[in-house]
Amino acid sequence: MDHKQKKDMQKATERKQENKNKKKSEKVQDLAQAKGTRVIRPLWFAVAGFILSMTALLYWFFLL
């Protein structure tokens, strides 16, 4: 195999690898878009805050 054939073969394998990587990244992006973004609703912060404050209040009343 001469130098030109080796170089052509290397370029072909690099192009194949780039195409695989491109397809893989497109699949990942498609999955991310299909999944969508999660939204944390403010009500959950209020519920968590209420529970934590009641726990702290009861701890303060009964253990101190």
Secondary structure in CASP SS format (residue, H / E / C, confidence):
PFRMAT SS
TARGET T0000
AUTHOR 0000-0000-0000
METHOD secondary structure of the structure
MODEL  1
M C 1.00
D C 1.00
H H 1.00
K H 1.00
Q H 1.00
K H 1.00
K H 1.00
D H 1.00
M H 1.00
Q H 1.00
K H 1.00
A H 1.00
T H 1.00
E H 1.00
R H 1.00
K H 1.00
Q H 1.00
E H 1.00
N H 1.00
K H 1.00
N H 1.00
K H 1.00
K H 1.00
K H 1.00
S H 1.00
E H 1.00
K H 1.00
V H 1.00
Q H 1.00
D H 1.00
L H 1.00
A H 1.00
Q H 1.00
A H 1.00
K H 1.00
G C 1.00
T C 1.00
R C 1.00
V C 1.00
I C 1.00
R C 1.00
P H 1.00
L H 1.00
W H 1.00
F H 1.00
A H 1.00
V H 1.00
A H 1.00
G H 1.00
F H 1.00
I H 1.00
L H 1.00
S H 1.00
M H 1.00
T H 1.00
A H 1.00
L H 1.00
L H 1.00
Y H 1.00
W H 1.00
F H 1.00
F H 1.00
L H 1.00
L C 1.00
END
